[in-house]
Amino acid sequence: MKSDVPTNNETYKFKTHKSYSVEEVLAAGGATAFGLKTGKTGQKLIEALKNTPKIDPFTDEEWEDLQRQVANDR
């Protein structure tokens, strides 16, 4: 009988992203120091966000439906 428990490969969705423990971040000197040591800065994040494609979070139909729901919940 096969187990329904997912294997590690099925559990993690971000296989390409390494995660770090709290201890590793603190050993580096805190979140800001850790980010700098790993080459990640606020400016790089801002640039990456600016370079993302522009998309609308909702279609016009979804937005109208959302507005109706909000109006009905008041």
N, CA, C, O and CB atoms as a CASP TS submission, in Angstrom:
PFRMAT TS
TARGET T0000
AUTHOR 0000-0000-0000
METHOD Language model
MODEL 1
PARENT N/A
ATOM      1  N   MET     1       0.842  -1.172   0.000  1.00  0.00           N
ATOM      2  CA  MET     1       0.000   0.000   0.000  1.00  0.00           C
ATOM      3  C   MET     1       0.890   1.239   0.000  1.00  0.00           C
ATOM      4  O   MET     1       1.836   1.334   0.782  1.00  0.00           O
ATOM      5  CB  MET     1      -0.960  -0.004   1.216  1.00  0.00           C
ATOM      6  N   LYS     2       0.580   2.185  -0.882  1.00  0.00           N
ATOM      7  CA  LYS     2       1.396   3.390  -1.020  1.00  0.00           C
ATOM      8  C   LYS     2       0.991   4.440   0.010  1.00  0.00           C
ATOM      9  O   LYS     2      -0.189   4.635   0.300  1.00  0.00           O
ATOM     10  CB  LYS     2       1.271   3.963  -2.439  1.00  0.00           C
ATOM     11  N   SER     3       1.998   5.104   0.547  1.00  0.00           N
ATOM     12  CA  SER     3       1.748   6.159   1.520  1.00  0.00           C
ATOM     13  C   SER     3       1.267   7.422   0.813  1.00  0.00           C
ATOM     14  O   SER     3       1.672   7.698  -0.317  1.00  0.00           O
ATOM     15  CB  SER     3       3.016   6.452   2.343  1.00  0.00           C
ATOM     16  N   ASP     4       0.408   8.184   1.475  1.00  0.00           N
ATOM     17  CA  ASP     4      -0.079   9.446   0.926  1.00  0.00           C
ATOM     18  C   ASP     4       0.803  10.621   1.328  1.00  0.00           C
ATOM     19  O   ASP     4       0.528  11.757   0.942  1.00  0.00           O
ATOM     20  CB  ASP     4      -1.503   9.695   1.379  1.00  0.00           C
ATOM     21  N   VAL     5       1.848  10.367   2.090  1.00  0.00           N
ATOM     22  CA  VAL     5       2.733  11.432   2.541  1.00  0.00           C
ATOM     23  C   VAL     5       3.626  11.838   1.375  1.00  0.00           C
ATOM     24  O   VAL     5       4.267  10.982   0.765  1.00  0.00           O
ATOM     25  CB  VAL     5       3.585  10.982   3.772  1.00  0.00           C
ATOM     26  N   PRO     6       3.678  13.145   1.050  1.00  0.00           N
ATOM     27  CA  PRO     6       4.508  13.576  -0.083  1.00  0.00           C
ATOM     28  C   PRO     6       5.990  13.430   0.236  1.00  0.00           C
ATOM     29  O   PRO     6       6.402  13.569   1.388  1.00  0.00           O
ATOM     30  CB  PRO     6       4.195  15.034  -0.457  1.00  0.00           C
ATOM     31  N   THR     7       6.776  13.154  -0.775  1.00  0.00           N
ATOM     32  CA  THR     7       8.227  13.101  -0.582  1.00  0.00           C
ATOM     33  C   THR     7       8.753  14.522  -0.547  1.00  0.00           C
ATOM     34  O   THR     7       8.027  15.468  -0.853  1.00  0.00           O
ATOM     35  CB  THR     7       8.926  12.274  -1.709  1.00  0.00           C
ATOM     36  N   ASN     8      10.011  14.672  -0.175  1.00  0.00           N
ATOM     37  CA  ASN     8      10.611  16.008  -0.108  1.00  0.00           C
ATOM     38  C   ASN     8      10.546  16.716  -1.447  1.00  0.00           C
ATOM     39  O   ASN     8      10.337  17.929  -1.487  1.00  0.00           O
ATOM     40  CB  ASN     8      12.057  15.917   0.355  1.00  0.00           C
ATOM     41  N   ASN     9      10.718  15.995  -2.543  1.00  0.00           N
ATOM     42  CA  ASN     9      10.681  16.624  -3.862  1.00  0.00           C
ATOM     43  C   ASN     9       9.302  17.181  -4.177  1.00  0.00           C
ATOM     44  O   ASN     9       9.191  18.169  -4.903  1.00  0.00           O
ATOM     45  CB  ASN     9      11.093  15.629  -4.933  1.00  0.00           C
ATOM     46  N   GLU    10       8.261  16.575  -3.653  1.00  0.00           N
ATOM     47  CA  GLU    10       6.900  17.050  -3.901  1.00  0.00           C
ATOM     48  C   GLU    10       6.520  18.183  -2.955  1.00  0.00           C
ATOM     49  O   GLU    10       5.648  18.992  -3.274  1.00  0.00           O
ATOM     50  CB  GLU    10       5.908  15.904  -3.761  1.00  0.00           C
ATOM     51  N   THR    11       7.159  18.245  -1.811  1.00  0.00           N
ATOM     52  CA  THR    11       6.802  19.220  -0.781  1.00  0.00           C
ATOM     53  C   THR    11       7.289  20.620  -1.099  1.00  0.00           C
ATOM     54  O   THR    11       6.550  21.586  -0.911  1.00  0.00           O
ATOM     55  CB  THR    11       7.356  18.791   0.543  1.00  0.00           C
ATOM     56  N   TYR    12       8.515  20.747  -1.574  1.00  0.00           N
ATOM     57  CA  TYR    12       9.120  22.052  -1.766  1.00  0.00           C
ATOM     58  C   TYR    12       8.873  22.580  -3.168  1.00  0.00           C
ATOM     59  O   TYR    12       9.148  21.896  -4.153  1.00  0.00           O
ATOM     60  CB  TYR    12      10.605  21.986  -1.491  1.00  0.00           C
ATOM     61  N   LYS    13       8.358  23.786  -3.256  1.00  0.00           N
ATOM     62  CA  LYS    13       8.033  24.394  -4.539  1.00  0.00           C
ATOM     63  C   LYS    13       9.173  25.252  -5.079  1.00  0.00           C
ATOM     64  O   LYS    13       9.237  25.503  -6.283  1.00  0.00           O
ATOM     65  CB  LYS    13       6.781  25.229  -4.410  1.00  0.00           C
ATOM     66  N   PHE    14      10.072  25.704  -4.209  1.00  0.00           N
ATOM     67  CA  PHE    14      11.147  26.593  -4.616  1.00  0.00           C
ATOM     68  C   PHE    14      12.484  25.868  -4.536  1.00  0.00           C
ATOM     69  O   PHE    14      13.340  26.221  -3.726  1.00  0.00           O
ATOM     70  CB  PHE    14      11.167  27.859  -3.744  1.00  0.00           C
ATOM     71  N   LYS    15      12.658  24.875  -5.360  1.00  0.00           N
ATOM     72  CA  LYS    15      13.874  24.066  -5.321  1.00  0.00           C
ATOM     73  C   LYS    15      15.109  24.867  -5.700  1.00  0.00           C
ATOM     74  O   LYS    15      16.215  24.535  -5.273  1.00  0.00           O
ATOM     75  CB  LYS    15      13.737  22.877  -6.244  1.00  0.00           C
ATOM     76  N   THR    16      14.938  25.906  -6.488  1.00  0.00           N
ATOM     77  CA  THR    16      16.083  26.693  -6.939  1.00  0.00           C
ATOM     78  C   THR    16      16.485  27.756  -5.930  1.00  0.00           C
ATOM     79  O   THR    16      17.524  28.394  -6.097  1.00  0.00           O
ATOM     80  CB  THR    16      15.774  27.343  -8.265  1.00  0.00           C
ATOM     81  N   HIS    17      15.698  27.960  -4.903  1.00  0.00           N
ATOM     82  CA  HIS    17      15.983  28.988  -3.905  1.00  0.00           C
ATOM     83  C   HIS    17      16.505  28.346  -2.629  1.00  0.00           C
ATOM     84  O   HIS    17      15.809  27.546  -2.003  1.00  0.00           O
ATOM     85  CB  HIS    17      14.724  29.828  -3.610  1.00  0.00           C
ATOM     86  N   LYS    18      17.711  28.688  -2.246  1.00  0.00           N
ATOM     87  CA  LYS    18      18.268  28.165  -1.004  1.00  0.00           C
ATOM     88  C   LYS    18      17.658  28.931   0.160  1.00  0.00           C
ATOM     89  O   LYS    18      17.501  30.151   0.102  1.00  0.00           O
ATOM     90  CB  LYS    18      19.823  28.272  -0.990  1.00  0.00           C
ATOM     91  N   SER    19      17.325  28.219   1.194  1.00  0.00           N
ATOM     92  CA  SER    19      16.814  28.885   2.391  1.00  0.00           C
ATOM     93  C   SER    19      17.903  28.889   3.457  1.00  0.00           C
ATOM     94  O   SER    19      18.794  28.039   3.458  1.00  0.00           O
ATOM     95  CB  SER    19      15.525  28.184   2.918  1.00  0.00           C
ATOM     96  N   TYR    20      17.818  29.838   4.346  1.00  0.00           N
ATOM     97  CA  TYR    20      18.812  30.007   5.387  1.00  0.00           C
ATOM     98  C   TYR    20      18.124  30.000   6.739  1.00  0.00           C
ATOM     99  O   TYR    20      16.990  30.462   6.871  1.00  0.00           O
ATOM    100  CB  TYR    20      19.612  31.307   5.183  1.00  0.00           C
ATOM    101  N   SER    21      18.808  29.478   7.736  1.00  0.00           N
ATOM    102  CA  SER    21      18.239  29.425   9.078  1.00  0.00           C
ATOM    103  C   SER    21      18.405  30.779   9.766  1.00  0.00           C
ATOM    104  O   SER    21      19.190  31.623   9.335  1.00  0.00           O
ATOM    105  CB  SER    21      18.907  28.305   9.913  1.00  0.00           C
ATOM    106  N   VAL    22      17.665  30.957  10.815  1.00  0.00           N
ATOM    107  CA  VAL    22      17.775  32.182  11.622  1.00  0.00           C
ATOM    108  C   VAL    22      19.193  32.300  12.160  1.00  0.00           C
ATOM    109  O   VAL    22      19.759  33.393  12.208  1.00  0.00           O
ATOM    110  CB  VAL    22      16.742  32.182  12.793  1.00  0.00           C
ATOM    111  N   GLU    23      19.761  31.177  12.563  1.00  0.00           N
ATOM    112  CA  GLU    23      21.116  31.191  13.109  1.00  0.00           C
ATOM    113  C   GLU    23      22.127  31.694  12.074  1.00  0.00           C
ATOM    114  O   GLU    23      23.044  32.438  12.420  1.00  0.00           O
ATOM    115  CB  GLU    23      21.508  29.788  13.591  1.00  0.00           C
ATOM    116  N   GLU    24      21.967  31.292  10.803  1.00  0.00           N
ATOM    117  CA  GLU    24      22.871  31.746   9.744  1.00  0.00           C
ATOM    118  C   GLU    24      22.756  33.254   9.531  1.00  0.00           C
ATOM    119  O   GLU    24      23.759  33.939   9.334  1.00  0.00           O
ATOM    120  CB  GLU    24      22.572  31.005   8.432  1.00  0.00           C
ATOM    121  N   VAL    25      21.534  33.760   9.573  1.00  0.00           N
ATOM    122  CA  VAL    25      21.312  35.196   9.384  1.00  0.00           C
ATOM    123  C   VAL    25      21.909  35.976  10.552  1.00  0.00           C
ATOM    124  O   VAL    25      22.571  36.993  10.349  1.00  0.00           O
ATOM    125  CB  VAL    25      19.800  35.505   9.246  1.00  0.00           C
ATOM    126  N   LEU    26      21.676  35.499  11.774  1.00  0.00           N
ATOM    127  CA  LEU    26      22.217  36.188  12.942  1.00  0.00           C
ATOM    128  C   LEU    26      23.738  36.111  12.986  1.00  0.00           C
ATOM    129  O   LEU    26      24.394  37.070  13.393  1.00  0.00           O
ATOM    130  CB  LEU    26      21.632  35.600  14.216  1.00  0.00           C
ATOM    131  N   ALA    27      24.302  34.982  12.572  1.00  0.00           N
ATOM    132  CA  ALA    27      25.759  34.834  12.559  1.00  0.00           C
ATOM    133  C   ALA    27      26.407  35.815  11.577  1.00  0.00           C
ATOM    134  O   ALA    27      27.552  36.227  11.767  1.00  0.00           O
ATOM    135  CB  ALA    27      26.145  33.391  12.194  1.00  0.00           C
ATOM    136  N   ALA    28      25.679  36.178  10.542  1.00  0.00           N
ATOM    137  CA  ALA    28      26.204  37.134   9.557  1.00  0.00           C
ATOM    138  C   ALA    28      26.150  38.563  10.085  1.00  0.00           C
ATOM    139  O   ALA    28      26.784  39.456   9.522  1.00  0.00           O
ATOM    140  CB  ALA    28      25.417  37.036   8.245  1.00  0.00           C
ATOM    141  N   GLY    29      25.399  38.785  11.161  1.00  0.00           N
ATOM    142  CA  GLY    29      25.312  40.124  11.737  1.00  0.00           C
ATOM    143  C   GLY    29      23.934  40.736  11.618  1.00  0.00           C
ATOM    144  O   GLY    29      23.775  41.940  11.822  1.00  0.00           O
ATOM    145  N   GLY    30      22.940  39.939  11.295  1.00  0.00           N
ATOM    146  CA  GLY    30      21.576  40.431  11.168  1.00  0.00           C
ATOM    147  C   GLY    30      21.117  40.426   9.725  1.00  0.00           C
ATOM    148  O   GLY    30      21.876  40.084   8.819  1.00  0.00           O
ATOM    149  N   ALA    31      19.867  40.809   9.520  1.00  0.00           N
ATOM    150  CA  ALA    31      19.246  40.718   8.196  1.00  0.00           C
ATOM    151  C   ALA    31      19.938  41.606   7.162  1.00  0.00           C
ATOM    152  O   ALA    31      20.188  41.167   6.039  1.00  0.00           O
ATOM    153  CB  ALA    31      17.779  41.094   8.287  1.00  0.00           C
ATOM    154  N   THR    32      20.247  42.842   7.529  1.00  0.00           N
ATOM    155  CA  THR    32      20.884  43.752   6.567  1.00  0.00           C
ATOM    156  C   THR    32      22.279  43.263   6.198  1.00  0.00           C
ATOM    157  O   THR    32      22.634  43.216   5.021  1.00  0.00           O
ATOM    158  CB  THR    32      20.961  45.178   7.140  1.00  0.00           C
ATOM    159  N   ALA    33      23.064  42.901   7.202  1.00  0.00           N
ATOM    160  CA  ALA    33      24.422  42.410   6.942  1.00  0.00           C
ATOM    161  C   ALA    33      24.376  41.121   6.127  1.00  0.00           C
ATOM    162  O   ALA    33      25.182  40.932   5.215  1.00  0.00           O
ATOM    163  CB  ALA    33      25.181  42.175   8.268  1.00  0.00           C
ATOM    164  N   PHE    34      23.442  40.243   6.449  1.00  0.00           N
ATOM    165  CA  PHE    34      23.307  38.991   5.706  1.00  0.00           C
ATOM    166  C   PHE    34      22.983  39.269   4.244  1.00  0.00           C
ATOM    167  O   PHE    34      23.565  38.657   3.349  1.00  0.00           O
ATOM    168  CB  PHE    34      22.219  38.103   6.332  1.00  0.00           C
ATOM    169  N   GLY    35      22.064  40.179   4.004  1.00  0.00           N
ATOM    170  CA  GLY    35      21.704  40.537   2.634  1.00  0.00           C
ATOM    171  C   GLY    35      22.890  41.082   1.860  1.00  0.00           C
ATOM    172  O   GLY    35      23.106  40.720   0.704  1.00  0.00           O
ATOM    173  N   LEU    36      23.649  41.943   2.493  1.00  0.00           N
ATOM    174  CA  LEU    36      24.827  42.512   1.829  1.00  0.00           C
ATOM    175  C   LEU    36      25.871  41.442   1.535  1.00  0.00           C
ATOM    176  O   LEU    36      26.491  41.447   0.472  1.00  0.00           O
ATOM    177  CB  LEU    36      25.442  43.617   2.691  1.00  0.00           C
ATOM    178  N   LYS    37      26.065  40.519   2.486  1.00  0.00           N
ATOM    179  CA  LYS    37      27.052  39.455   2.287  1.00  0.00           C
ATOM    180  C   LYS    37      26.639  38.489   1.189  1.00  0.00           C
ATOM    181  O   LYS    37      27.497  37.887   0.543  1.00  0.00           O
ATOM    182  CB  LYS    37      27.267  38.693   3.580  1.00  0.00           C
ATOM    183  N   THR    38      25.342  38.330   0.969  1.00  0.00           N
ATOM    184  CA  THR    38      24.880  37.422  -0.073  1.00  0.00           C
ATOM    185  C   THR    38      24.638  38.150  -1.392  1.00  0.00           C
ATOM    186  O   THR    38      24.173  37.549  -2.361  1.00  0.00           O
ATOM    187  CB  THR    38      23.609  36.721   0.372  1.00  0.00           C
ATOM    188  N   GLY    39      24.954  39.448  -1.426  1.00  0.00           N
ATOM    189  CA  GLY    39      24.843  40.204  -2.669  1.00  0.00           C
ATOM    190  C   GLY    39      23.444  40.699  -2.985  1.00  0.00           C
ATOM    191  O   GLY    39      23.147  41.054  -4.126  1.00  0.00           O
ATOM    192  N   LYS    40      22.592  40.723  -1.987  1.00  0.00           N
ATOM    193  CA  LYS    40      21.229  41.200  -2.201  1.00  0.00           C
ATOM    194  C   LYS    40      21.070  42.549  -1.513  1.00  0.00           C
ATOM    195  O   LYS    40      21.360  42.692  -0.325  1.00  0.00           O
ATOM    196  CB  LYS    40      20.180  40.176  -1.667  1.00  0.00           C
ATOM    197  N   THR    41      20.609  43.534  -2.273  1.00  0.00           N
ATOM    198  CA  THR    41      20.411  44.868  -1.706  1.00  0.00           C
ATOM    199  C   THR    41      19.011  45.352  -2.049  1.00  0.00           C
ATOM    200  O   THR    41      18.346  44.822  -2.939  1.00  0.00           O
ATOM    201  CB  THR    41      21.483  45.867  -2.231  1.00  0.00           C
ATOM    202  N   GLY    42      18.590  46.363  -1.325  1.00  0.00           N
ATOM    203  CA  GLY    42      17.298  46.957  -1.617  1.00  0.00           C
ATOM    204  C   GLY    42      17.247  47.533  -3.021  1.00  0.00           C
ATOM    205  O   GLY    42      16.220  47.457  -3.696  1.00  0.00           O
ATOM    206  N   GLN    43      18.360  48.108  -3.456  1.00  0.00           N
ATOM    207  CA  GLN    43      18.405  48.699  -4.798  1.00  0.00           C
ATOM    208  C   GLN    43      18.237  47.630  -5.868  1.00  0.00           C
ATOM    209  O   GLN    43      17.544  47.857  -6.860  1.00  0.00           O
ATOM    210  CB  GLN    43      19.726  49.454  -5.011  1.00  0.00           C
ATOM    211  N   LYS    44      18.864  46.461  -5.683  1.00  0.00           N
ATOM    212  CA  LYS    44      18.710  45.369  -6.646  1.00  0.00           C
ATOM    213  C   LYS    44      17.258  44.898  -6.705  1.00  0.00           C
ATOM    214  O   LYS    44      16.745  44.577  -7.777  1.00  0.00           O
ATOM    215  CB  LYS    44      19.634  44.193  -6.280  1.00  0.00           C
ATOM    216  N   LEU    45      16.602  44.862  -5.549  1.00  0.00           N
ATOM    217  CA  LEU    45      15.195  44.469  -5.508  1.00  0.00           C
ATOM    218  C   LEU    45      14.337  45.478  -6.250  1.00  0.00           C
ATOM    219  O   LEU    45      13.457  45.101  -7.024  1.00  0.00           O
ATOM    220  CB  LEU    45      14.713  44.329  -4.059  1.00  0.00           C
ATOM    221  N   ILE    46      14.590  46.761  -6.018  1.00  0.00           N
ATOM    222  CA  ILE    46      13.832  47.812  -6.696  1.00  0.00           C
ATOM    223  C   ILE    46      14.003  47.704  -8.202  1.00  0.00           C
ATOM    224  O   ILE    46      13.025  47.797  -8.944  1.00  0.00           O
ATOM    225  CB  ILE    46      14.276  49.200  -6.209  1.00  0.00           C
ATOM    226  N   GLU    47      15.239  47.510  -8.664  1.00  0.00           N
ATOM    227  CA  GLU    47      15.507  47.379 -10.096  1.00  0.00           C
ATOM    228  C   GLU    47      14.805  46.149 -10.676  1.00  0.00           C
ATOM    229  O   GLU    47      14.236  46.212 -11.765  1.00  0.00           O
ATOM    230  CB  GLU    47      17.021  47.292 -10.349  1.00  0.00           C
ATOM    231  N   ALA    48      14.847  45.033  -9.943  1.00  0.00           N
ATOM    232  CA  ALA    48      14.186  43.812 -10.420  1.00  0.00           C
ATOM    233  C   ALA    48      12.681  44.026 -10.541  1.00  0.00           C
ATOM    234  O   ALA    48      12.059  43.566 -11.498  1.00  0.00           O
ATOM    235  CB  ALA    48      14.480  42.630  -9.471  1.00  0.00           C
ATOM    236  N   LEU    49      12.097  44.723  -9.571  1.00  0.00           N
ATOM    237  CA  LEU    49      10.655  44.993  -9.629  1.00  0.00           C
ATOM    238  C   LEU    49      10.306  45.936 -10.772  1.00  0.00           C
ATOM    239  O   LEU    49       9.267  45.778 -11.415  1.00  0.00           O
ATOM    240  CB  LEU    49      10.172  45.584  -8.306  1.00  0.00           C
ATOM    241  N   LYS    50      11.164  46.913 -11.028  1.00  0.00           N
ATOM    242  CA  LYS    50      10.917  47.841 -12.139  1.00  0.00           C
ATOM    243  C   LYS    50      10.972  47.126 -13.485  1.00  0.00           C
ATOM    244  O   LYS    50      10.292  47.528 -14.430  1.00  0.00           O
ATOM    245  CB  LYS    50      11.937  48.984 -12.114  1.00  0.00           C
ATOM    246  N   ASN    51      11.774  46.073 -13.577  1.00  0.00           N
ATOM    247  CA  ASN    51      11.951  45.353 -14.836  1.00  0.00           C
ATOM    248  C   ASN    51      10.943  44.225 -15.056  1.00  0.00           C
ATOM    249  O   ASN    51      11.003  43.531 -16.071  1.00  0.00           O
ATOM    250  CB  ASN    51      13.333  44.792 -14.893  1.00  0.00           C
ATOM    251  N   THR    52      10.029  44.042 -14.124  1.00  0.00           N
ATOM    252  CA  THR    52       9.014  43.006 -14.313  1.00  0.00           C
ATOM    253  C   THR    52       7.969  43.492 -15.308  1.00  0.00           C
ATOM    254  O   THR    52       7.744  44.696 -15.431  1.00  0.00           O
ATOM    255  CB  THR    52       8.349  42.629 -12.963  1.00  0.00           C
ATOM    256  N   PRO    53       7.333  42.573 -16.016  1.00  0.00           N
ATOM    257  CA  PRO    53       6.306  43.000 -16.966  1.00  0.00           C
ATOM    258  C   PRO    53       5.112  43.606 -16.232  1.00  0.00           C
ATOM    259  O   PRO    53       4.738  43.169 -15.144  1.00  0.00           O
ATOM    260  CB  PRO    53       5.849  41.815 -17.838  1.00  0.00           C
ATOM    261  N   LYS    54       4.532  44.616 -16.855  1.00  0.00           N
ATOM    262  CA  LYS    54       3.360  45.269 -16.267  1.00  0.00           C
ATOM    263  C   LYS    54       2.126  44.403 -16.520  1.00  0.00           C
ATOM    264  O   LYS    54       1.799  44.079 -17.661  1.00  0.00           O
ATOM    265  CB  LYS    54       3.161  46.704 -16.857  1.00  0.00           C
ATOM    266  N   ILE    55       1.458  44.043 -15.445  1.00  0.00           N
ATOM    267  CA  ILE    55       0.233  43.260 -15.569  1.00  0.00           C
ATOM    268  C   ILE    55      -0.823  43.864 -14.657  1.00  0.00           C
ATOM    269  O   ILE    55      -0.503  44.459 -13.629  1.00  0.00           O
ATOM    270  CB  ILE    55       0.481  41.762 -15.219  1.00  0.00           C
ATOM    271  N   ASP    56      -2.057  43.710 -15.033  1.00  0.00           N
ATOM    272  CA  ASP    56      -3.154  44.142 -14.186  1.00  0.00           C
ATOM    273  C   ASP    56      -3.509  42.992 -13.255  1.00  0.00           C
ATOM    274  O   ASP    56      -3.628  41.851 -13.701  1.00  0.00           O
ATOM    275  CB  ASP    56      -4.386  44.589 -15.032  1.00  0.00           C
ATOM    276  N   PRO    57      -3.681  43.276 -11.965  1.00  0.00           N
ATOM    277  CA  PRO    57      -3.998  42.194 -11.038  1.00  0.00           C
ATOM    278  C   PRO    57      -5.369  41.576 -11.302  1.00  0.00           C
ATOM    279  O   PRO    57      -5.597  40.410 -10.980  1.00  0.00           O
ATOM    280  CB  PRO    57      -3.938  42.703  -9.619  1.00  0.00           C
ATOM    281  N   PHE    58      -6.277  42.349 -11.885  1.00  0.00           N
ATOM    282  CA  PHE    58      -7.629  41.857 -12.159  1.00  0.00           C
ATOM    283  C   PHE    58      -8.038  42.247 -13.570  1.00  0.00           C
ATOM    284  O   PHE    58      -7.602  43.268 -14.101  1.00  0.00           O
ATOM    285  CB  PHE    58      -8.642  42.413 -11.126  1.00  0.00           C
ATOM    286  N   THR    59      -8.880  41.419 -14.164  1.00  0.00           N
ATOM    287  CA  THR    59      -9.504  41.822 -15.415  1.00  0.00           C
ATOM    288  C   THR    59     -10.591  42.833 -15.069  1.00  0.00           C
ATOM    289  O   THR    59     -10.952  42.972 -13.900  1.00  0.00           O
ATOM    290  CB  THR    59     -10.090  40.585 -16.200  1.00  0.00           C
ATOM    291  N   ASP    60     -11.117  43.541 -16.066  1.00  0.00           N
ATOM    292  CA  ASP    60     -12.195  44.504 -15.799  1.00  0.00           C
ATOM    293  C   ASP    60     -13.392  43.811 -15.173  1.00  0.00           C
ATOM    294  O   ASP    60     -14.022  44.350 -14.263  1.00  0.00           O
ATOM    295  CB  ASP    60     -12.619  45.218 -17.092  1.00  0.00           C
ATOM    296  N   GLU    61     -13.705  42.619 -15.659  1.00  0.00           N
ATOM    297  CA  GLU    61     -14.854  41.870 -15.133  1.00  0.00           C
ATOM    298  C   GLU    61     -14.615  41.474 -13.676  1.00  0.00           C
ATOM    299  O   GLU    61     -15.519  41.593 -12.849  1.00  0.00           O
ATOM    300  CB  GLU    61     -15.122  40.610 -15.992  1.00  0.00           C
ATOM    301  N   GLU    62     -13.416  41.008 -13.356  1.00  0.00           N
ATOM    302  CA  GLU    62     -13.102  40.625 -11.979  1.00  0.00           C
ATOM    303  C   GLU    62     -13.158  41.842 -11.057  1.00  0.00           C
ATOM    304  O   GLU    62     -13.633  41.746  -9.926  1.00  0.00           O
ATOM    305  CB  GLU    62     -11.712  39.962 -11.905  1.00  0.00           C
ATOM    306  N   TRP    63     -12.674  42.982 -11.539  1.00  0.00           N
ATOM    307  CA  TRP    63     -12.673  44.196 -10.729  1.00  0.00           C
ATOM    308  C   TRP    63     -14.100  44.646 -10.432  1.00  0.00           C
ATOM    309  O   TRP    63     -14.410  45.026  -9.303  1.00  0.00           O
ATOM    310  CB  TRP    63     -11.898  45.316 -11.439  1.00  0.00           C
ATOM    311  N   GLU    64     -14.968  44.604 -11.441  1.00  0.00           N
ATOM    312  CA  GLU    64     -16.368  44.992 -11.232  1.00  0.00           C
ATOM    313  C   GLU    64     -17.051  44.043 -10.253  1.00  0.00           C
ATOM    314  O   GLU    64     -17.820  44.478  -9.396  1.00  0.00           O
ATOM    315  CB  GLU    64     -17.130  45.010 -12.572  1.00  0.00           C
ATOM    316  N   ASP    65     -16.771  42.757 -10.379  1.00  0.00           N
ATOM    317  CA  ASP    65     -17.346  41.775  -9.461  1.00  0.00           C
ATOM    318  C   ASP    65     -16.864  42.033  -8.035  1.00  0.00           C
ATOM    319  O   ASP    65     -17.646  41.951  -7.088  1.00  0.00           O
ATOM    320  CB  ASP    65     -16.978  40.342  -9.900  1.00  0.00           C
ATOM    321  N   LEU    66     -15.595  42.340  -7.885  1.00  0.00           N
ATOM    322  CA  LEU    66     -15.032  42.650  -6.579  1.00  0.00           C
ATOM    323  C   LEU    66     -15.694  43.883  -5.979  1.00  0.00           C
ATOM    324  O   LEU    66     -16.018  43.901  -4.791  1.00  0.00           O
ATOM    325  CB  LEU    66     -13.524  42.860  -6.687  1.00  0.00           C
ATOM    326  N   GLN    67     -15.895  44.916  -6.799  1.00  0.00           N
ATOM    327  CA  GLN    67     -16.536  46.136  -6.307  1.00  0.00           C
ATOM    328  C   GLN    67     -17.972  45.870  -5.851  1.00  0.00           C
ATOM    329  O   GLN    67     -18.429  46.421  -4.850  1.00  0.00           O
ATOM    330  CB  GLN    67     -16.525  47.214  -7.395  1.00  0.00           C
ATOM    331  N   ARG    68     -18.676  45.014  -6.603  1.00  0.00           N
ATOM    332  CA  ARG    68     -20.043  44.629  -6.196  1.00  0.00           C
ATOM    333  C   ARG    68     -20.027  43.902  -4.863  1.00  0.00           C
ATOM    334  O   ARG    68     -20.871  44.161  -4.005  1.00  0.00           O
ATOM    335  CB  ARG    68     -20.703  43.738  -7.268  1.00  0.00           C
ATOM    336  N   GLN    69     -19.079  42.999  -4.681  1.00  0.00           N
ATOM    337  CA  GLN    69     -18.988  42.253  -3.430  1.00  0.00           C
ATOM    338  C   GLN    69     -18.702  43.169  -2.247  1.00  0.00           C
ATOM    339  O   GLN    69     -19.284  43.011  -1.174  1.00  0.00           O
ATOM    340  CB  GLN    69     -17.909  41.187  -3.532  1.00  0.00           C
ATOM    341  N   VAL    70     -17.806  44.123  -2.449  1.00  0.00           N
ATOM    342  CA  VAL    70     -17.460  45.064  -1.384  1.00  0.00           C
ATOM    343  C   VAL    70     -18.670  45.920  -1.045  1.00  0.00           C
ATOM    344  O   VAL    70     -18.954  46.146   0.131  1.00  0.00           O
ATOM    345  CB  VAL    70     -16.265  45.955  -1.797  1.00  0.00           C
ATOM    346  N   ALA    71     -19.386  46.400  -2.057  1.00  0.00           N
ATOM    347  CA  ALA    71     -20.562  47.229  -1.827  1.00  0.00           C
ATOM    348  C   ALA    71     -21.640  46.449  -1.072  1.00  0.00           C
ATOM    349  O   ALA    71     -22.324  47.011  -0.217  1.00  0.00           O
ATOM    350  CB  ALA    71     -21.118  47.749  -3.160  1.00  0.00           C
ATOM    351  N   ASN    72     -21.796  45.165  -1.379  1.00  0.00           N
ATOM    352  CA  ASN    72     -22.814  44.340  -0.721  1.00  0.00           C
ATOM    353  C   ASN    72     -22.457  43.998   0.704  1.00  0.00           C
ATOM    354  O   ASN    72     -23.340  43.718   1.515  1.00  0.00           O
ATOM    355  CB  ASN    72     -23.032  43.073  -1.493  1.00  0.00           C
ATOM    356  N   ASP    73     -21.170  44.016   1.024  1.00  0.00           N
ATOM    357  CA  ASP    73     -20.723  43.651   2.378  1.00  0.00           C
ATOM    358  C   ASP    73     -20.763  44.826   3.349  1.00  0.00           C
ATOM    359  O   ASP    73     -20.552  44.649   4.548  1.00  0.00           O
ATOM    360  CB  ASP    73     -19.313  43.092   2.326  1.00  0.00           C
ATOM    361  N   ARG    74     -21.028  46.004   2.844  1.00  0.00           N
ATOM    362  CA  ARG    74     -21.048  47.183   3.735  1.00  0.00           C
ATOM    363  C   ARG    74     -22.290  47.249   4.548  1.00  0.00           C
ATOM    364  O   ARG    74     -22.460  48.174   5.341  1.00  0.00           O
ATOM    365  CB  ARG    74     -20.913  48.453   2.948  1.00  0.00           C
TER
END
